[in-house]
Amino acid sequence: MEAISAKWLGKTYLVAVKDPGLAGTLRHFFRRRYKRIEAVKNVSFDIGEGEVVGFLGPNGAGKTTTLKMLTGLIYPSAGQVKVLGHVPFERRPEFLKKITLVMGNKQQLIWDLPVLDSLKINAAVYEIPDAEARRRIGAFAEMLDLEEVLKQPVRKLSLGQRMKAELMAALLHHPKLLFLDEPTLGLDVNAQVSVRAFLKAYRSQHRATILLTSHYMADIAALAERVLVIHHGELIFDGPLRLLVARFAPYREVSLEFDAQISRDALAAYGEVEALEGQKARLLVRREKLTETVRNLLAEFPVRDLTVSEPPVEDVIAKVFTAGRVA
């Protein structure tokens, strides 16, 4: 069964338009004008059970609007959607017990209460027996290294600790489908790594489905096997991240260190010379010529060290957003 099935999903808002000045205000008061904003347009995709999918797009592209339709927080203006066999906006209890929505800029923990008290409240809401709730809290706290802070008020936690505690609260009922909207927002590198490792472990243990949005491309690269790219409300790509990288970054980066200084002209025959300083150089080489080029470089020059790397994923996605389409 598909965890998520969206067919021609759309969301249109009517937004009031007001001209500036007193005259504009008076006209707005007596005769309002509206314009239609299409936040999401004819978006279709399916996500199978157990998949981890990255959902990418610039600010205002329609990512959060789509997540809110999938979780039932807002009604779609057009199209059909089924999530775990349910119609989301019906908000049935049996549906809500199977999903969770984590937003990096929102919180559900009670600010002045200890973390443990908020977790106990969530356990009661989801009708989790006390013994089972204690077991789950203990297991999550150990995985997230939060055992020492469970009895501290939420307001005294660091941002990283608070985000981890939010994840605990969101996953305490063992949802089968996770909607994660910027779950590592504002966290330092160590906290980001810890959250990713926890999500990997949770997905593995519970065969959970994850739909993840993030501006940290390291989150997507570490977790997602497939990406959806949305731009101006339209889905412009659905497929493996590696295909997107290959299409928008046809070059590999070759970093070299030589035993002697090499001229730029001598290296230019092997690729685009991105940098040359002393005995170190960096070339851009087309993917289809990489093996041949590396072999020739090693044969022709006194190479001390050679490294081949992919371009940063952030650069690739930026090119996609700039183009606004995937040919």
C-alpha positions in Angstrom: 0.0 0.0 0.0 1.2 3.5 -0.7 1.8 5.6 2.4 0.9 8.8 0.5 -0.9 9.2 -2.8 -1.5 12.7 -4.1 -3.3 13.3 -7.4 -3.4 16.8 -9.0 -3.2 18.4 -5.6 -3.8 22.1 -5.5 -4.3 25.0 -3.0 -5.5 28.5 -4.0 -5.9 31.4 -1.6 -7.9 34.6 -2.1 -5.8 37.5 -0.8 -7.2 41.0 -0.3 -5.5 43.7 -2.4 -5.3 47.2 -0.9 -4.0 50.4 -2.7 -1.8 52.7 -0.6 -3.0 55.9 1.1 -6.3 57.0 2.6 -8.2 56.7 -0.6 -7.0 53.1 -1.0 -8.0 52.3 2.6 -11.5 53.7 2.1 -12.0 51.7 -1.2 -10.7 48.7 0.6 -13.2 49.2 3.4 -16.3 49.5 1.1 -15.3 47.4 -1.9 -12.7 44.8 -1.3 -10.7 43.4 -4.2 -9.1 40.0 -4.2 -6.4 38.2 -6.2 -6.0 34.5 -6.4 -2.7 33.0 -5.2 -1.9 29.5 -6.4 0.3 28.1 -3.6 0.3 24.6 -5.0 -0.6 23.6 -8.6 -1.5 20.1 -9.8 1.1 18.2 -7.7 1.0 14.4 -8.1 3.2 11.8 -6.4 3.1 8.5 -4.6 5.3 7.5 -1.6 5.6 3.9 -0.6 5.6 2.5 2.9 9.1 2.7 4.4 10.4 5.3 1.9 12.5 8.4 3.0 11.8 11.2 0.6 13.3 14.7 0.6 11.0 17.6 -0.3 12.9 20.5 -1.7 12.1 24.0 -2.8 13.0 27.6 -2.2 11.1 29.7 0.3 7.5 30.2 -0.8 7.6 27.3 -3.2 4.7 25.5 -1.5 6.4 22.9 0.6 4.8 23.7 4.0 1.4 24.2 2.3 1.7 20.7 0.8 2.7 19.2 4.2 -0.3 20.9 5.8 -2.7 19.4 3.2 -1.1 15.9 3.7 -1.6 16.1 7.4 -5.1 17.5 7.2 -4.4 20.9 8.7 -5.8 22.6 5.6 -8.2 21.6 2.8 -6.9 21.2 -0.7 -8.7 23.4 -3.3 -8.3 20.7 -6.0 -7.2 17.1 -6.4 -7.3 14.1 -4.2 -5.0 12.8 -1.4 -4.9 9.6 0.6 -2.4 9.2 3.5 -2.1 5.7 5.0 -5.5 4.9 3.4 -7.2 7.9 5.0 -8.5 11.3 3.7 -6.3 13.6 5.9 -8.7 16.5 6.4 -11.3 14.2 7.9 -8.9 14.1 10.9 -10.1 10.7 12.2 -8.4 9.6 15.4 -7.1 6.4 13.8 -5.4 8.5 11.2 -3.9 11.0 13.6 -2.4 8.2 15.8 -0.4 7.0 12.8 1.3 10.3 11.8 3.3 13.1 13.3 4.3 16.6 12.1 7.6 18.1 13.4 8.2 21.8 12.5 11.6 23.2 13.5 10.1 26.6 14.2 7.3 25.3 16.4 7.2 23.6 19.8 4.8 21.4 21.6 6.7 21.0 24.9 5.4 23.1 27.8 8.0 25.8 28.4 8.0 25.8 32.2 7.4 22.1 32.8 10.1 19.5 33.0 10.5 17.5 29.7 9.3 14.3 31.4 6.0 16.0 32.4 5.3 17.0 28.8 6.1 13.5 27.6 3.7 12.0 30.2 0.9 14.3 28.9 1.6 13.1 25.3 1.5 9.5 26.5 -1.9 10.1 28.1 -3.2 11.8 25.0 -2.3 8.8 22.9 -3.5 6.4 25.5 -0.1 4.7 26.0 0.0 2.6 29.1 2.3 3.9 31.9 4.8 1.0 31.8 5.0 1.2 28.0 5.4 5.0 28.1 8.3 4.7 30.5 10.0 2.1 28.3 9.7 4.3 25.2 10.9 7.4 27.0 13.9 5.5 28.4 14.8 4.1 25.0 14.4 7.5 23.2 16.3 9.3 25.9 19.2 6.8 25.6 19.3 7.1 21.8 19.3 10.9 22.0 21.5 11.3 25.0 18.8 13.1 27.0 18.7 11.0 30.2 20.3 13.8 32.3 17.8 16.5 31.3 14.4 14.9 31.4 13.7 16.5 34.8 14.8 19.9 33.8 12.3 22.6 32.6 12.2 23.0 28.9 13.2 26.7 29.1 16.6 25.6 30.6 17.5 23.3 27.7 19.9 24.2 24.9 18.4 24.5 21.4 19.8 21.1 20.5 18.4 19.4 23.6 15.1 21.1 23.1 14.8 19.9 19.5 15.7 16.3 20.5 13.1 16.5 23.2 10.5 17.7 20.6 11.3 14.7 18.5 10.8 12.4 21.5 7.4 14.0 22.1 6.4 13.7 18.5 7.5 10.1 18.1 6.4 8.7 21.5 3.2 7.2 20.0 5.4 5.3 17.4 3.9 6.9 14.2 4.2 5.1 10.9 4.5 8.3 8.9 6.8 11.3 9.8 6.3 14.7 8.3 9.5 16.6 9.2 9.6 20.3 8.3 13.1 21.7 9.0 13.7 19.4 12.0 17.4 20.5 12.4 16.7 24.3 12.0 19.2 26.3 14.0 21.1 23.3 15.4 24.9 23.1 15.5 26.7 20.4 13.4 26.9 17.9 16.3 23.2 18.2 17.1 22.3 17.8 13.4 24.4 14.6 13.2 22.7 13.3 16.3 19.2 14.0 15.1 19.9 12.3 11.7 21.3 9.2 13.4 18.2 9.0 15.6 15.8 9.3 12.6 17.7 6.6 10.7 17.5 4.3 13.7 13.8 5.1 14.2 13.0 4.4 10.6 14.9 1.1 10.6 13.2 -0.1 13.8 9.7 0.9 12.9 9.8 0.8 9.1 8.5 4.3 9.1 7.9 6.5 6.1 9.5 9.9 6.2 8.8 13.1 4.2 11.5 15.6 5.0 12.0 19.2 4.1 15.2 21.0 5.0 17.5 23.8 3.9 20.4 21.8 5.2 21.3 19.6 2.3 23.3 17.4 4.5 20.0 16.2 6.0 18.6 15.3 2.6 21.9 13.6 1.4 22.1 11.6 4.7 18.5 10.5 4.9 16.6 10.6 1.7 16.7 8.0 -1.1 14.6 10.1 -3.4 13.7 13.8 -3.7 10.7 15.8 -4.8 11.5 19.3 -6.0 8.8 22.0 -6.0 9.1 25.4 -7.6 6.4 28.1 -7.7 3.9 25.5 -6.5 4.7 23.0 -9.3 6.5 19.7 -9.0 9.5 19.9 -11.3 11.4 16.7 -10.3 10.7 13.4 -8.7 13.5 10.9 -8.6 16.9 9.9 -7.0 19.0 12.7 -5.8 22.0 11.3 -7.7 20.2 11.8 -11.0 19.5 15.4 -10.1 23.2 15.9 -9.3 24.3 14.2 -12.5 22.0 16.4 -14.6 22.9 19.8 -13.0 26.5 19.0 -12.2 28.0 17.1 -15.2 31.5 17.7 -13.8 33.5 16.0 -11.0 36.0 18.0 -9.1 39.6 16.6 -9.2 42.0 18.0 -6.6 45.7 17.3 -7.3 49.0 17.9 -5.5 52.2 17.6 -7.5 55.9 17.0 -6.7 56.7 20.0 -8.9 55.0 23.1 -10.1 52.8 22.6 -13.2 51.7 25.4 -15.5 48.1 26.3 -16.0 48.4 25.7 -19.8 49.6 22.2 -19.3 46.6 21.3 -17.1 44.0 23.1 -19.3 44.2 20.2 -21.7 42.7 17.9 -19.1 39.8 20.0 -17.8 38.7 23.4 -16.6 41.3 24.7 -14.2 39.3 26.0 -11.2 42.3 26.8 -9.0 46.1 26.6 -9.2 48.3 27.6 -6.3 51.9 26.4 -6.0 51.9 22.7 -6.4 48.2 22.3 -5.8 45.5 22.4 -8.5 41.7 21.8 -8.8 40.1 20.8 -12.1 36.6 20.3 -13.3 36.3 17.2 -15.4 33.3 15.9 -17.3 31.9 12.7 -15.7 32.1 10.6 -18.9 35.8 11.5 -19.3 36.8 11.2 -15.6 38.5 7.7 -15.8 40.5 8.5 -18.9 41.5 11.9 -17.6 42.7 10.6 -14.2 44.7 7.9 -15.9 46.4 10.4 -18.2 47.1 12.8 -15.4 48.8 10.1 -13.4 50.8 9.0 -16.4 51.9 12.5 -17.5 52.6 14.4 -14.3 54.4 13.8 -11.0 51.2 13.4 -8.9 51.7 13.2 -5.2 48.0 13.1 -4.2 44.7 13.0 -6.1 41.2 13.3 -4.9 37.9 13.1 -6.8 34.8 14.6 -5.3 31.2 15.4 -6.1 30.2 19.1 -6.2 28.4 20.3 -3.1 24.7 19.3 -3.2 23.8 22.9 -2.2 25.3 24.2 -5.4 23.3 21.7 -7.5 20.0 22.5 -5.9 20.7 26.2 -6.2 21.1 25.7 -10.0 17.8 23.8 -10.1 16.0 26.6 -8.3 17.6 29.2 -10.6 16.5 27.3 -13.7 13.1 26.7 -12.3 12.7 23.5 -14.3 14.4 20.1 -14.8 14.8 19.4 -18.5 
